[in-house]
Amino acid sequence: MTCREFAEFIADYLDRQLAPDARARFEEHLTRCTDCTRYLESYRQTMALGKSAFDDGSAPVPDDIPEDLVDAILSARRRDS
């Protein structure tokens, strides 16, 4: 796996959506590439910070936010719960 492929598959890796062989190649790449290891950790931190920024579930959603974006966020929250 190349670093570019790593970046393309990072979301699927974290969502546990990679096939077992792809996951193994992804994890093997991590053992060899410190840049991708740092990138993965940074990605995880960014996602956590993004989620924590909107912890107030009772806050109103602004009217100009697209409905499909709201649906995607709610779907991601359900997966992570």
C-alpha positions as CSV (number, residue, x, y, z in Angstrom):
1,M,0.0,0.0,0.0
2,T,1.2,3.5,-0.8
3,C,0.8,6.6,1.3
4,R,-1.7,7.9,-1.2
5,E,-3.8,4.7,-0.9
6,F,-3.5,4.9,2.8
7,A,-5.0,8.4,2.8
8,E,-7.8,7.2,0.5
9,F,-8.8,4.3,2.8
10,I,-8.4,6.0,6.2
11,A,-12.1,6.7,6.8
12,D,-13.0,3.1,5.8
13,Y,-10.3,1.8,8.1
14,L,-11.6,3.8,11.1
15,D,-15.2,2.8,10.3
16,R,-14.1,-0.9,10.1
17,Q,-15.3,-1.1,6.5
18,L,-12.2,-2.5,4.9
19,A,-12.1,-6.1,3.8
20,P,-9.7,-8.2,5.9
21,D,-7.0,-8.3,3.3
22,A,-7.1,-4.5,2.8
23,R,-7.1,-3.9,6.5
24,A,-4.0,-6.1,6.9
25,R,-2.2,-4.2,4.1
26,F,-3.3,-0.9,5.8
27,E,-1.9,-2.0,9.2
28,E,1.3,-3.4,7.6
29,H,1.8,0.0,6.0
30,L,1.5,1.6,9.5
31,T,4.3,-0.5,10.8
32,R,6.6,0.9,8.1
33,C,5.6,4.5,7.6
34,T,5.9,6.9,10.5
35,D,4.4,9.7,8.4
36,C,1.1,7.7,7.9
37,T,1.2,6.7,11.6
38,R,1.3,10.4,12.5
39,Y,-1.3,11.2,9.9
40,L,-3.7,8.6,11.3
41,E,-3.3,9.9,14.9
42,S,-3.8,13.5,13.6
43,Y,-6.9,12.4,11.7
44,R,-8.3,10.7,14.8
45,Q,-7.7,13.8,16.9
46,T,-9.4,16.0,14.3
47,M,-12.4,13.8,14.2
48,A,-12.7,13.8,18.0
49,L,-12.4,17.5,18.2
50,G,-15.0,18.0,15.5
51,K,-17.4,15.8,17.3
52,S,-16.8,17.4,20.7
53,A,-17.4,20.9,19.2
54,F,-21.1,19.9,18.7
55,D,-21.8,18.0,21.9
56,D,-24.9,20.1,22.6
57,G,-27.5,17.8,21.0
58,S,-30.3,20.2,21.9
59,A,-28.8,23.2,20.0
60,P,-31.0,24.2,17.1
61,V,-29.7,23.5,13.6
62,P,-29.4,26.7,11.4
63,D,-31.9,26.8,8.6
64,D,-29.2,27.2,5.9
65,I,-27.6,23.8,6.7
66,P,-28.4,21.2,4.0
67,E,-30.6,18.4,5.2
68,D,-28.3,15.7,3.7
69,L,-25.4,17.1,5.8
70,V,-27.5,16.9,9.0
71,D,-28.5,13.3,8.1
72,A,-24.9,12.3,7.5
73,I,-23.8,13.8,10.8
74,L,-26.6,12.0,12.7
75,S,-25.8,8.8,10.9
76,A,-22.1,9.0,11.9
77,R,-23.1,9.7,15.5
78,R,-25.3,6.6,15.6
79,R,-22.4,4.5,14.2
80,D,-20.0,5.8,16.8
81,S,-22.4,5.2,19.7
